[in-house]
């Protein structure tokens, strides 16, 4: 960080908390944020986060072991709060001495934060806060840091833009708490503005999805290189009785398939064939399968090409270290003006 004194000073709280050189987290992207990308980001001084997604505890155990073989630097694990095996996944993280656990996808269920921190584990808990009220509640409930993610982000999103969330939450909480900003960040100038508002650091996903170390299919990466911001669209909720978290992805046939899937699940709900929990789980399984088709198989027409609105700034495959260096240089130049 010697080349970036202004940035280093503003990121100090974030880097101390994460235990890395730069307070830039890589957002957990299912199928993308696995050992190769996560280790590369941590080795480059950022903070890599394994996306557990729908993994079983056994798969997560294997992934963490493999990641530790590639890096000795700190990294986190992102767990989905609605995962039926959440507490078993927490046990795997504890077994491996994972330093940070990110809880995503909703309010952490009762006892989950306590399970992570039990027996003075020292594990830090990071939660997502879509509103100021919820941010305060999560901090009271034991969250050590928060990510505020705006609707510009890729994947599952909330309804409010990053800039509005930052204005609502940072002035209220950033002086005494660690807040990381995410959603639509593609350049260092944006990082500089959030750091100056009091953020401890930032989280980016879309910018790292096409890193050289990312295992995403070449056709998935090409779809990113061709896309503009306006092509990364949010999914539409078809039935108000079936609350579905919107997902931002590049518009394709898969987007239309999701609309049909919602109608199918809503009909099952009407018929009493499934309860609300099972209905929402079916929707999540749809996304997991659709995302795999795009990321792993390269089916960018029918799969889900989840991407944030910063996708228009992703023009070529670059090593994770180069992406981080470029972001830091841009941020430092903006702060030095």
DOROKE-639866 format. One line per 10 residues: number of its first residue (from 0); their letters; for each residue x, y, z of N, C-alpha, C. Coordinates in steps of 0.05 Angstrom, whole numbers, plus 5000, padded with zeros to 4 digits. Layout:
BEGIN
NUM	A	X:Y:Z:X:Y:Z:X:Y:Z; ...
***
This chain:
BEGIN
0	XXXXXXXXXX	5017:4976:5000:5000:5000:5000:5017:5025:5000; 5044:5022:4998:5061:5045:5000:5057:5064:4977; 5047:5054:4954:5043:5072:4930:5017:5087:4933; 5000:5080:4952:4974:5092:4954:4969:5103:4982; 4984:5123:4991:4982:5133:5019:4955:5143:5026; 4942:5158:5009:4915:5170:5015:4894:5148:5018; 4895:5129:4999:4876:5107:4999:4881:5089:5023; 4907:5084:5029:4914:5067:5052:4903:5078:5078; 4906:5105:5081:4896:5118:5105:4866:5114:5109; 4851:5118:5087:4822:5116:5089:4812:5087:5091
10	XXXXXXXXXX	4829:5068:5081:4822:5039:5083:4832:5026:5108; 4846:5041:5125:4860:5029:5148:4842:5012:5165; 4819:5022:5172:4801:5007:5189:4792:4981:5176; 4787:4983:5150:4778:4959:5134:4800:4939:5132; 4824:4947:5126:4847:4928:5123:4854:4915:5150; 4852:4931:5171:4858:4919:5198:4837:4898:5204; 4812:4903:5198:4790:4884:5203:4793:4859:5186; 4799:4862:5161:4800:4839:5142:4827:4824:5144; 4848:4839:5152:4874:4827:5154:4889:4825:5128; 4882:4843:5109:4894:4843:5083:4905:4870:5076
20	XXXXXXXXXX	4917:4873:5052:4930:4898:5044:4911:4920:5034; 4890:4911:5020:4870:4930:5009:4842:4922:5017; 4826:4942:5025:4799:4936:5035:4780:4933:5011; 4787:4915:4993:4770:4909:4970:4762:4879:4972; 4737:4875:4978:4726:4847:4979:4717:4839:4951; 4719:4814:4945:4707:4803:4921:4680:4792:4929; 4658:4803:4918:4632:4793:4924:4630:4763:4917; 4616:4748:4934:4614:4719:4929:4594:4714:4907; 4604:4701:4885:4588:4695:4862:4588:4664:4859; 4564:4652:4861:4562:4623:4858:4574:4613:4833
30	XXXXXXXXXX	4589:4591:4835:4603:4578:4813:4628:4594:4804; 4630:4620:4810:4653:4636:4801:4673:4639:4824; 4662:4646:4848:4679:4651:4871:4687:4625:4885; 4704:4610:4871:4715:4585:4882:4745:4588:4886; 4758:4567:4893:4786:4569:4902:4805:4585:4884; 4803:4582:4858:4822:4595:4840:4820:4625:4841; 4796:4636:4839:4792:4665:4840:4796:4676:4868; 4785:4661:4888:4786:4670:4916:4816:4673:4925; 4831:4652:4919:4859:4652:4927:4875:4674:4912; 4869:4677:4887:4883:4698:4870:4878:4726:4882
40	XXXXXXXXXX	4853:4731:4890:4847:4758:4901:4861:4762:4928; 4860:4741:4945:4873:4744:4971:4904:4747:4967; 4915:4731:4949:4944:4733:4944:4952:4760:4932; 4933:4774:4919:4938:4800:4907:4934:4823:4928; 4927:4816:4952:4923:4836:4973:4894:4844:4978; 4876:4833:4962:4847:4838:4967:4837:4817:4986; 4810:4815:4988:4798:4796:5006:4779:4778:4990; 4787:4754:4985:4771:4735:4970:4750:4722:4988; 4727:4716:4976:4705:4704:4992:4694:4680:4976; 4695:4656:4988:4683:4632:4976:4653:4634:4976
50	XXXXXXXXXX	4640:4629:4953:4611:4629:4952:4602:4600:4958; 4590:4596:4981:4581:4569:4988:4556:4562:4972; 4538:4581:4968:4514:4576:4953:4499:4552:4963; 4494:4532:4945:4479:4509:4953:4497:4485:4960; 4523:4490:4964:4542:4468:4971:4533:4453:4996; 4539:4427:4996:4536:4411:5021:4559:4417:5039; 4557:4410:5065:4579:4414:5083:4605:4400:5073; 4601:4377:5061:4625:4362:5051:4639:4377:5029; 4623:4388:5011:4634:4403:4988:4648:4428:4998; 4636:4442:5018:4649:4466:5029:4675:4459:5042
60	XXXXXXXXXX	4675:4436:5057:4699:4427:5070:4722:4423:5050; 4715:4411:5027:4735:4406:5006:4745:4432:4994; 4726:4451:4990:4733:4477:4977:4751:4493:4995; 4745:4494:5021:4762:4509:5039:4790:4497:5041; 4791:4471:5042:4817:4457:5043:4833:4464:5018; 4820:4463:4994:4834:4469:4969:4843:4498:4968; 4827:4516:4979:4834:4544:4978:4858:4550:4996; 4859:4536:5019:4881:4540:5038:4908:4530:5026; 4905:4511:5007:4929:4501:4994:4940:4521:4974; 4923:4540:4965:4931:4560:4945:4939:4587:4957
70	XXXXXXXXXX	4930:4592:4982:4937:4618:4995:4940:4615:5025; 4958:4630:5036:4961:4631:5065:4949:4657:5076; 4938:4673:5057:4926:4699:5064:4897:4695:5074; 4886:4715:5089:4858:4712:5098:4838:4712:5075; 4816:4697:5080:4794:4697:5061:4768:4691:5077; 4746:4697:5065:4720:4692:5079:4704:4671:5065; 4682:4663:5078:4662:4645:5066:4635:4657:5068; 4621:4658:5046:4594:4670:5044:4574:4647:5047; 4557:4648:5067:4536:4628:5072:4508:4641:5067; 4491:4626:5054:4463:4635:5049:4446:4628:5074
80	XXXXXXXXXX	4433:4648:5085:4419:4643:5110:4396:4623:5108; 4384:4620:5083:4362:4601:5080:4371:4573:5074; 4398:4568:5073:4408:4541:5068:4399:4522:5091; 4386:4500:5083:4376:4482:5104:4398:4471:5123; 4423:4470:5113:4445:4459:5130:4463:4481:5140; 4451:4505:5145:4467:4529:5153:4486:4523:5177; 4474:4510:5198:4490:4506:5222:4513:4485:5218; 4508:4466:5200:4530:4447:5193:4552:4462:5177; 4544:4480:5160:4563:4496:5145:4580:4514:5163; 4567:4525:5183:4581:4541:5203:4602:4524:5218
90	XXXXXXXXXX	4594:4499:5224:4613:4481:5238:4637:4476:5220; 4634:4473:5194:4656:4469:5176:4675:4493:5176; 4663:4517:5176:4679:4542:5177:4695:4543:5203; 4683:4536:5225:4696:4536:5250:4719:4516:5251; 4714:4493:5240:4734:4471:5240:4760:4481:5225; 4756:4496:5204:4779:4505:5188:4791:4531:5198; 4779:4543:5218:4790:4568:5228:4787:4591:5209; 4765:4590:5193:4759:4612:5174:4756:4638:5191; 4769:4659:5181:4770:4684:5198:4744:4701:5196; 4731:4700:5173:4707:4717:5168:4685:4700:5155
100	XXXXXXXXXX	4661:4703:5165:4637:4690:5153:4618:4712:5144; 4610:4712:5119:4590:4731:5109:4563:4717:5108; 4543:4729:5120:4516:4717:5120:4499:4734:5100; 4489:4720:5080:4474:4734:5058:4447:4721:5054; 4430:4736:5040:4404:4725:5032:4381:4729:5051; 4385:4746:5071:4363:4751:5090:4374:4754:5118; 4355:4759:5137:4363:4763:5165:4374:4736:5175; 4397:4737:5189:4408:4712:5199:4389:4698:5219; 4384:4672:5215:4365:4659:5233:4375:4658:5262; 4356:4655:5280:4362:4655:5309:4385:4636:5315
110	XXXXXXXXXX	4404:4645:5330:4426:4628:5339:4449:4625:5320; 4446:4635:5295:4468:4631:5275:4493:4647:5281; 4489:4673:5288:4512:4690:5295:4525:4679:5320; 4509:4671:5339:4520:4659:5364:4536:4634:5358; 4526:4617:5339:4540:4592:5333:4567:4598:5320; 4568:4619:5304:4594:4627:5291:4614:4636:5312; 4604:4651:5332:4622:4664:5351:4626:4648:5377; 4613:4625:5379:4614:4608:5404:4643:4601:5411; 4647:4597:5437:4673:4589:5448:4696:4608:5440; 4689:4634:5438:4709:4654:5431:4724:4646:5406
120	XXXXXXXXXX	4709:4639:5385:4722:4630:5360:4739:4652:5347; 4731:4677:5352:4746:4699:5340:4737:4704:5311; 4718:4689:5301:4708:4692:5274:4692:4718:5272; 4698:4734:5252:4683:4759:5248:4659:4754:5229; 4636:4766:5236:4612:4763:5221:4606:4788:5205; 4601:4784:5179:4594:4806:5161:4566:4801:5151; 4548:4821:5153:4521:4817:5143:4514:4839:5122; 4493:4833:5107:4483:4852:5087:4460:4868:5099; 4461:4895:5096:4441:4912:5107:4427:4929:5085; 4402:4922:5078:4388:4937:5057:4375:4963:5066
130	XXXXXXXXXX	4373:4967:5093:4361:4992:5103:4376:5001:5128; 4373:5026:5136:4386:5036:5160:4376:5022:5185; 4349:5018:5187:4338:5005:5210:4349:4976:5213; 4350:4962:5191:4361:4934:5192:4391:4935:5199; 4405:4954:5189:4433:4957:5194:4438:4959:5225; 4422:4976:5238:4425:4980:5267:4418:4954:5281; 4397:4940:5272:4389:4915:5285:4411:4893:5282; 4423:4891:5258:4444:4871:5254:4468:4877:5272; 4475:4902:5274:4498:4909:5291:4492:4902:5321; 4467:4907:5329:4459:4900:5357:4460:4869:5360
140	XXXXXXXXXX	4454:4855:5339:4453:4825:5340:4480:4812:5338; 4501:4828:5335:4528:4815:5336:4544:4817:5310; 4533:4830:5289:4549:4833:5265:4572:4851:5270; 4596:4843:5260:4620:4859:5265:4624:4880:5243; 4612:4875:5220:4614:4894:5197:4590:4889:5179; 4584:4910:5163:4561:4908:5145:4570:4914:5116; 4556:4901:5097:4558:4908:5069:4532:4921:5061; 4533:4945:5050:4509:4958:5039:4511:4956:5009; 4492:4941:4997:4494:4935:4968:4470:4946:4954; 4475:4963:4934:4454:4976:4919:4444:4958:4896
150	XXXXXXXXXX	4422:4967:4884:4409:4952:4863:4425:4950:4837; 4447:4965:4835:4463:4963:4811:4479:4937:4810; 4480:4923:4832:4496:4899:4834:4485:4877:4817; 4501:4856:4812:4492:4833:4797:4481:4812:4817; 4466:4793:4807:4455:4772:4825:4431:4783:4841; 4427:4772:4865:4404:4780:4881:4408:4809:4891; 4387:4825:4888:4390:4853:4894:4366:4864:4910; 4370:4887:4923:4349:4901:4936:4338:4923:4918; 4320:4940:4928:4306:4959:4911:4319:4987:4910; 4340:4992:4927:4351:5019:4930:4379:5021:4918
160	XXXXXXXXXX	4385:5044:4905:4411:5047:4892:4434:5050:4913; 4458:5044:4904:4482:5045:4921:4486:5073:4932; 4483:5093:4915:4489:5121:4924:4469:5130:4945; 4444:5121:4943:4424:5129:4963:4429:5114:4989; 4434:5088:4988:4441:5073:5012:4465:5085:5027; 4485:5093:5011:4509:5104:5023:4503:5130:5037; 4486:5147:5025:4479:5172:5038:4461:5168:5063; 4445:5147:5062:4428:5142:5085:4443:5130:5109; 4461:5111:5102:4473:5095:5123:4501:5104:5133; 4518:5113:5114:4545:5120:5122:4546:5143:5142
170	XXXXXXXXXX	4532:5166:5138:4533:5188:5157:4523:5180:5185; 4505:5160:5186:4493:5152:5211:4511:5132:5226; 4524:5114:5212:4538:5091:5225:4568:5089:5221; 4578:5101:5199:4606:5095:5191:4627:5104:5211; 4621:5124:5227:4641:5134:5246:4648:5113:5267; 4628:5098:5275:4633:5078:5297:4632:5049:5287; 4624:5045:5262:4621:5017:5253:4634:5013:5226; 4640:4988:5219:4653:4982:5194:4632:4977:5172; 4631:4994:5153:4612:4991:5131:4626:4990:5104; 4621:4969:5089:4632:4965:5062:4610:4970:5042
180	XXXXXXXXXX	4617:4985:5021:4597:4993:5001:4600:4975:4976; 4577:4967:4964:4577:4949:4941:4555:4956:4922; 4558:4948:4897:4537:4952:4877:4544:4973:4856; 4552:4964:4832:4557:4982:4810:4584:4995:4811; 4602:4986:4828:4629:4998:4829:4647:4985:4808; 4657:5001:4790:4674:4990:4768:4701:5005:4766; 4703:5028:4779:4728:5043:4777:4736:5054:4805; 4762:5062:4807:4772:5071:4832:4761:5098:4841; 4752:5115:4822:4741:5141:4830:4716:5137:4847; 4700:5116:4841:4676:5111:4858:4685:5101:4885
190	XXXXXXXXXX	4706:5085:4886:4716:5076:4912:4724:5100:4929; 4738:5119:4917:4748:5143:4931:4724:5158:4943; 4703:5161:4928:4680:5176:4938:4667:5163:4963; 4665:5136:4962:4653:5122:4985:4672:5122:5009; 4698:5120:5004:4717:5122:5027:4716:5149:5040; 4713:5170:5024:4711:5197:5035:4685:5201:5051; 4665:5185:5044:4640:5187:5059:4641:5171:5085; 4663:5156:5089:4666:5141:5114:4666:5111:5112; 4663:5100:5087:4664:5071:5084:4691:5060:5092; 4691:5036:5103:4716:5022:5111:4729:5009:5087
200	XXXXXXXXXX	4713:5005:5066:4723:4992:5042:4700:4987:5023; 4705:4970:5003:4684:4965:4982:4684:4936:4975; 4662:4928:4962:4660:4901:4951:4652:4902:4922; 4667:4887:4905:4661:4886:4877:4658:4856:4869; 4639:4851:4850:4636:4824:4840:4640:4823:4810; 4624:4839:4796:4624:4839:4766:4652:4844:4755; 4667:4862:4767:4693:4869:4757:4713:4845:4758; 4708:4827:4778:4726:4804:4781:4717:4779:4767; 4692:4779:4757:4681:4754:4745:4697:4745:4721; 4709:4764:4707:4724:4757:4683:4754:4758:4687
210	XXXXXXXXXX	4763:4757:4712:4792:4756:4718:4804:4731:4704; 4829:4733:4698:4843:4710:4685:4839:4685:4702; 4840:4688:4728:4838:4664:4746:4810:4654:4749; 4790:4669:4740:4762:4660:4742:4757:4636:4724; 4744:4615:4735:4739:4590:4719:4715:4593:4701; 4702:4616:4701:4679:4621:4684:4685:4614:4655; 4666:4602:4641:4669:4594:4613:4677:4618:4595; 4694:4613:4575:4702:4635:4557:4678:4650:4545; 4656:4635:4539:4632:4648:4528:4618:4665:4548; 4619:4658:4574:4608:4674:4595:4623:4700:4596
220	XXXXXXXXXX	4649:4699:4595:4666:4723:4596:4661:4740:4572; 4658:4728:4548:4654:4743:4524:4627:4759:4525; 4607:4746:4538:4581:4760:4542:4585:4786:4558; 4602:4784:4578:4609:4808:4595:4622:4829:4578; 4642:4821:4562:4657:4841:4546:4639:4855:4526; 4619:4842:4516:4601:4853:4495:4579:4871:4508; 4573:4866:4533:4549:4879:4545:4553:4908:4553; 4531:4922:4554:4531:4950:4564:4514:4950:4590; 4516:4971:4605:4502:4973:4630:4472:4968:4627; 4460:4978:4606:4430:4976:4603:4421:4947:4597
230	XXXXXXXXXX	4440:4930:4590:4432:4902:4585:4432:4885:4610; 4442:4895:4632:4441:4881:4658:4415:4889:4672; 4394:4872:4668:4367:4880:4677:4359:4863:4701; 4341:4874:4717:4330:4860:4741:4306:4843:4733; 4304:4819:4745:4281:4802:4739:4256:4814:4751; 4233:4806:4739:4207:4817:4747:4192:4797:4763; 4179:4807:4785:4162:4789:4801:4135:4786:4788; 4127:4762:4782:4102:4757:4767:4078:4756:4785; 4081:4743:4809:4058:4739:4827:4064:4751:4854; 4048:4771:4863:4054:4784:4889:4052:4765:4913
240	XXXXXXXXXX	4039:4742:4909:4037:4723:4931:4063:4707:4935; 4080:4708:4914:4105:4693:4915:4128:4714:4916; 4136:4722:4940:4157:4742:4942:4184:4731:4932; 4193:4742:4910:4218:4733:4898:4238:4755:4898; 4262:4750:4909:4283:4771:4909:4292:4775:4880; 4291:4799:4870:4299:4804:4842:4329:4796:4837; 4334:4788:4813:4362:4781:4805:4370:4797:4781; 4393:4810:4782:4403:4825:4759:4421:4808:4742; 4414:4805:4716:4430:4789:4697:4427:4800:4669; 4444:4791:4651:4442:4800:4623:4417:4788:4611
250	XXXXXXXXXX	4402:4805:4596:4376:4796:4585:4381:4775:4564; 4367:4752:4566:4368:4730:4546:4344:4712:4549; 4344:4688:4536:4321:4670:4538:4317:4660:4567; 4339:4658:4582:4337:4649:4610:4320:4668:4627; 4321:4694:4620:4305:4713:4634:4275:4707:4631; 4267:4700:4606:4240:4693:4600:4232:4667:4614; 4251:4647:4615:4245:4622:4628:4239:4626:4658; 4253:4646:4670:4248:4651:4698:4219:4660:4703; 4209:4676:4685:4181:4686:4687:4162:4661:4687; 4167:4642:4669:4151:4618:4667:4154:4601:4692
260	XXXXXXXXXX	4178:4600:4703:4183:4584:4727:4167:4596:4751; 4166:4622:4752:4151:4635:4774:4121:4627:4772; 4111:4627:4748:4082:4620:4744:4077:4591:4753; 4096:4574:4745:4094:4545:4752:4094:4541:4782; 4112:4555:4796:4114:4552:4826:4090:4565:4839; 4080:4587:4829:4056:4600:4840:4032:4582:4838; 4030:4567:4816:4008:4548:4812:4010:4525:4833; 4034:4516:4838:4038:4495:4858:4030:4505:4886; 4036:4531:4891:4030:4543:4916:3999:4545:4919; 3986:4553:4898:3956:4554:4898:3944:4527:4903
270	XXXXXXXXXX	3955:4507:4891:3944:4480:4894:3950:4467:4921; 3967:4480:4936:3974:4469:4963:3995:4447:4961; 4007:4445:4937:4027:4423:4933:4054:4430:4947; 4059:4456:4950:4083:4465:4965:4076:4488:4984; 4092:4490:5005:4088:4514:5023:4106:4536:5013; 4104:4559:5026:4120:4583:5017:4150:4578:5018; 4159:4565:5039:4188:4560:5042:4198:4542:5019; 4183:4521:5013:4191:4503:4991:4190:4518:4964; 4169:4535:4961:4166:4551:4936:4191:4568:4931; 4200:4582:4952:4223:4600:4950:4248:4584:4945
280	XXXXXXXXXX	4250:4560:4957:4273:4543:4953:4274:4533:4924; 4251:4527:4912:4250:4519:4884:4260:4541:4866; 4253:4566:4872:4263:4589:4857:4293:4591:4859; 4304:4588:4883:4333:4589:4887:4347:4567:4872; 4335:4543:4872:4347:4521:4857:4347:4526:4827; 4326:4540:4818:4325:4548:4789:4349:4565:4783; 4354:4586:4800:4376:4604:4795:4403:4590:4796; 4406:4572:4815:4431:4557:4818:4437:4541:4792; 4416:4528:4782:4420:4512:4757:4424:4530:4733; 4409:4552:4731:4412:4570:4708:4439:4583:4708
290	XXXXXXXXXX	4449:4590:4732:4475:4603:4734:4497:4584:4726; 4494:4558:4735:4514:4538:4728:4516:4535:4697; 4493:4534:4684:4492:4531:4655:4508:4553:4641; 4506:4577:4651:4520:4599:4639:4550:4600:4646; 4556:4597:4672:4584:4600:4682:4601:4576:4674; 4591:4552:4678:4607:4528:4674:4604:4517:4646; 4579:4516:4636:4574:4504:4609:4577:4524:4587; 4576:4550:4593:4578:4570:4573:4553:4575:4557; 4530:4565:4567:4504:4570:4553:4494:4597:4561; 4503:4617:4547:4496:4645:4554:4469:4654:4543
300	XXXXXXXXXX	4456:4636:4527:4430:4643:4517:4408:4634:4536; 4411:4609:4547:4390:4598:4564:4397:4599:4594; 4423:4602:4600:4431:4604:4628:4428:4632:4639; 4435:4635:4664:4433:4661:4677:4460:4674:4678; 4463:4696:4663:4489:4710:4662:4486:4733:4682; 4489:4727:4708:4486:4747:4728:4508:4768:4726; 4501:4793:4724:4520:4814:4721:4509:4840:4732; 4526:4856:4744:4518:4883:4754:4520:4903:4731; 4510:4927:4737:4510:4948:4716:4537:4958:4709; 4557:4951:4725:4585:4959:4718:4596:4941:4697
310	XXXXXXXXXX	4580:4922:4686:4590:4903:4666:4601:4918:4641; 4591:4941:4635:4600:4957:4612:4629:4966:4615; 4640:4965:4639:4667:4973:4645:4686:4949:4644; 4675:4925:4640:4692:4901:4638:4697:4895:4609; 4722:4901:4600:4728:4899:4571:4746:4876:4563; 4761:4865:4582:4780:4844:4575:4787:4827:4600; 4798:4804:4595:4807:4786:4616:4833:4798:4628; 4834:4801:4654:4858:4811:4667:4864:4795:4692; 4889:4792:4700:4895:4779:4726:4882:4795:4749; 4874:4781:4770:4861:4794:4793:4880:4816:4804
320	XXXXXXXXXX	4906:4811:4805:4925:4830:4816:4925:4856:4800; 4922:4854:4774:4922:4877:4756:4896:4894:4761; 4874:4879:4765:4848:4893:4770:4850:4909:4796; 4861:4897:4816:4863:4910:4842:4882:4934:4840; 4905:4930:4827:4925:4952:4824:4913:4975:4809; 4897:4970:4788:4884:4991:4772:4864:5007:4789; 4848:4992:4804:4828:5005:4821:4841:5023:4842; 4863:5012:4854:4877:5027:4875:4890:5053:4863; 4902:5050:4839:4915:5073:4826:4894:5095:4820; 4871:5086:4809:4850:5105:4803:4839:5119:4828
330	XXXXXXX	4836:5104:4849:4826:5114:4874:4846:5135:4886; 4872:5128:4885:4893:5145:4896:4894:5171:4880; 4892:5169:4853:4893:5193:4836:4869:5212:4843; 4846:5200:4847:4822:5216:4853:4825:5230:4881; 4836:5215:4900:4839:5227:4927:4861:5248:4928; 4880:5246:4909:4903:5265:4909:4896:5292:4896; 4873:5293:4882:4865:5317:4868:4859:5340:4887
***
